[in-house]
């Protein structure tokens, strides 16, 4: 089965990034009283930190909705490399939207990537404080928002 669409190929021609066919909507980031240390601009490192925190503390994935949705995608596709993007991942993705959206929507069940504006935000995996994390506010802008507010999230994997 098709699990995503390639949106970036690295200079070596054999590695790159894939975006998920669907996105999570109406999801909060996670608890507003916990610091995770997930501050990288790339999402894989941040997602790994949050999953490690969950495994080593008294939390469940349901306490972390965007990361729970990521785990659901990992399970449904049989691929444990999916992660919640960081701002640099989203920047590359948004640069490719005009090229990939028709490919995503041509696949059964696929939904196009929305270029964010000041009303359509995407959560990043980047935490800014115990109660805030970054969202992509425009295709090049980020902003810190309370983790308890619901937004959308897309997922990425490296190949």
Beta strands, then each sheet from edge to edge (+ up, - down):
strand 1: 4-9
strand 2: 16-20
strand 3: 24-27
strand 4: 83-84
strand 5: 122-129
strand 6: 132-136
strand 7: 142-146
strand 8: 151-153
strand 9: 155-158
sheet 1: 1+ 2- 9+ 4-
sheet 2: 3+ 8-
sheet 3: 5+ 6- 7+
end
